Amino acid sequence: MHSHIDSFPENHSKYPGLGGMRRVANLINKIRLKEKNVILIDAGDIFQGTPYYNKFKGSLELKIMSRMGYVASTMGNHDFDNGIKGFKKVLHHANFPFICSNYEFSDIEMNKKTLKYLVKEIDGIKIGFFGLGIELEGLVGKEYYEGTKYLDPIITSNYWSNYLKNKEKCDLIICISHLGHRYKSDKISDLKLASLSNNINVIIGGHTHTFLEKAKLIKNIKNKDVIVNQAGWGALALGRIDLEFSKNNEKTNSLSVSDVSKKNYAKI
């Protein structure tokens, strides 16, 4: 969301008067009035982008997200912009966990502040989450992420998705990713991750600011569908995925939508 609490300015060349966390919160409240089971997650880069971050260093964003009822987030590269100590300093304002499965922090105190995975049971459905961050070298100054070890996202993904499926017996496995949607190079992306995966059902992505009008279905190595979605940046859109389960907890059907039309941009 890049600290876009308010809407873009009325004189903005591309998004005049659109977006903002306030409007996202309004949409979420409307959805919760109609839907019983809602999972709200963020794929990182919460910080950096407006004077709110410059002044409050991320505390305001985390307070608002806590009020909005987020279940979890992962860390984006810009969430390191005030350094690990700066991130740790404001983290207590979040009443939701940050899941960083492929970052290892040598700072023991910081290591206890993030999770490798999360399991939540909602209405009889067991849901497992893990999170993947992008490689920080060359993207973030070393002084800002010093003491952070980057683990291979494919190896990490296979390990934790297998753990959640077979050890925790999860019915649904969601990867919260800040790898990026797609690249022309061989760099690992959400689409590549989906095609090489085993047990992931849904990938919620960030980093590349990709607006998808509809989520993509990618075949994994077992020829099963993986839902891949990303909802842009700047709180300009709210991506939504609806999943239906049968009574025996077997996923039978899925509908995926990431609507970036004017109705999501509209003033509320």
N, C-alpha and C positions, 0 to 999 in steps of 0.2 A: 504493500500500500504506500510505501515511501512517504510516510508521515502526512498523507493527504487527509487530514481531519475535516477540513472545510472543502467546499467545492472549488473547482478551478475558477480563476477570476473571470468576470464577465467579458473582459477584453482579450481572453486567451485565444490565440489564433486557431487552435484545433478543438479544444474542449470548453468553450465558453459557458461558465456557470454550471458545469456538469460534475458528476462524481462526488467523492468525499465519504469519509467513514460515517458521518451522520446519516447520509442517505442509505448506505449499506445497512446500517443498524435498523432503519425504518423498514427496509425490505425484509430483513430477517425477522423482525417482530411480526410482520404480516404473514410470513410463511409459518411461523410457530403457532399462530392462531388457527391455522388450517391443518397442520401436520403434527402428529404425535411425537415422532422420533426424528430429531434434527441433529446432525453432527456438523459443527462449524469449525473449519480448520484453515490455517494460513500457511503458505509455502515460502515464507521468508521475505527479507527486505522490507521489514516493518519500518525500519529507521531510514532517515536521510531523505531530504527532498523539499522540506519547507522550513520556515523559521521556527516552527514548533519543536523540531528536533534540535536545532541550534541552541534553543533556550533551555529545553527540559531534558535533553539527552536521551530521549526514549521513554521516560517515565510516564508521560501523558498518554502516549500510544498504548502502552501496556495496561494502564488503568482503564482506558476506554474499551480495549479488547476484552478485558476481564468483565466489564459491565455487559458487553455484548454476548458473553457466554461462549467464548471459544473453548474447544475441547483440547486442541494442541496446535503447535506450530513447529517448524524447523527453522534453523538459522540460515539466513542469506548472507552473502558476502558483505553487504552494507550494514548488517547487524554487528559487524566487527569495527565499524568506523570510529568508535570511541575506545577501541581496544578491548581486550578481554576483561580488564578490571572495570572499565566503564560499563560494559554489558552486565557484569555481575552486580555492579552497584545499583542498577535499576531493576534487576530481575525480580526482586521481591514484590514489585507492583503487579506481577502477572500471577493470577490464580490458576493458570493452566501451564502444562509442562512444555518445554522445548525438547524435541526428540532429535538427537544428533547421532545417528548410528555409525556414520563413517568419519566422525571427528573424535579423536582421543585427546584429552586435555591433560598435560603433565601436572597442571595445578590441581591438586587433589580436591580443593574446595570447589573449584569450577566443575570438576568431574561429577561431583555430587549434585550439581545444580541442573544438569541435563539428564535425559533418559536415553537409553539405547532402544527401547521399545515401550509400547503402552498397550494394555489390554483393557477393553471396556465391554461390559455386557449390557445391552440395551434391548429391553423387551424380549429376552430369551435368545438374542443373537449375540454371539461372541465375536467382537471386532478387534483385530490386531493392527497396530500402527507402527511403522518405523520411518525414520527420516534420513534423507541423503542430501549432503551439501556439496557444492562445487569446490574444485581444487582452488585453494586460496593463493598459492604461489603465482606471482605475476599479475594478480588481480587486486590483492590487498597488500599494503605495506607490511613487511615482516614484523615490524615492531607492534603492529596491531593484533596479530594472531600468534605471536611467539609462544611456543609451548603447545601448539595444536598440531597433532599428527593426522595427516590425511590418509584414509584407508580406501582401497580400491572399491568403487561403488558396486561393481558387479558381484565381486566376492562377498561384500557386506550384504548386499540385497539377497543373494541366494541363501546366505547363512540365516539371516533373521526371518525371511519369509518361510523358510523350512522350519525354523524354530516355532514360529507362530502357528503354522499349520499343523505340525506333528506333535509338538510338545505342549503348546497351549490350547490346541484343538479349536482354533479360531474358524468361524464360518466365513468371515470376510477379512481380507488383508488389504490394507491401504498403505501405499507408500507416499509420504509427503516429500516432494523432491524440489530441490533448488539447483538441479543440474542444467536446466534449460530444455526447451521443447525439441529443437532440431538444429543440427549444424551441417555445413557442407563438408567439413573435415571428419576425421574418424573420432572426434571427441565424443565422449559418452553423453547421451541425451536421454530424455524421457522415452522417445520413440524407440531408440536402440535398446534401452533398458527393458522396455516392455517385450520386445521381440526375443530377448535373451533370458527372460524370466521363467520361473517355474510355477510359483504359487501366488503371485500378486494378482489381485482382482481390479484394483483401481490405483492410478497414479495421478495425484494432484500436483501440478507443476508450477514453477515460478522461474525467475531470473531473466528470461528472454522477452518478457512483456508481450507474450503472444496472446492475441484475442482470438479465441476459437468460437465460431458461431455454433458449432456442434462438436461435442467430444469425439475423439477418434477411437475406433476399435482396432487394436493391433493383435495379431496372433502371436502367442508365446511359443516356446519350444515344444509344448504339448498340443499345439494347434487350438488352444482355447483363447477366448477373447480377453484382452486387458483393456479397460477403459482408461484413456489418457485425456486429461483436461487441463486447461489453463485459462485464466480469466483476466489477462492483460496486466494492468498496473494502475496505480494512482487511485484505487477504489472507484474506478470507472464502471466496473461491472461486477456482478455477483454470479459466479459460476454455480450451477446447480446440477446435481446428479440424483436421480430417484432410483432406488433399488428395491425390488420386491422379493420376498422370501416365501417359500411354501411352509406349511405347518411343521414339517420335519426339518426345518432350518436349511434346506437345500436351496441354493440360489437358482431360481427358475427363469427369471426375466429381469432385464435391466433397461432403463431408459436414461439417456445422458443428454443434458442440454447445458450449453454455456451461452447464454443469451446476451449479446453485446449490442442489441438494437437500441433504438432511442428510448424504448420504454424502461430500460435499465438506467439510462443516462438521465432520464427526465427529472425535473425538480419535484420534490415531494413535500 
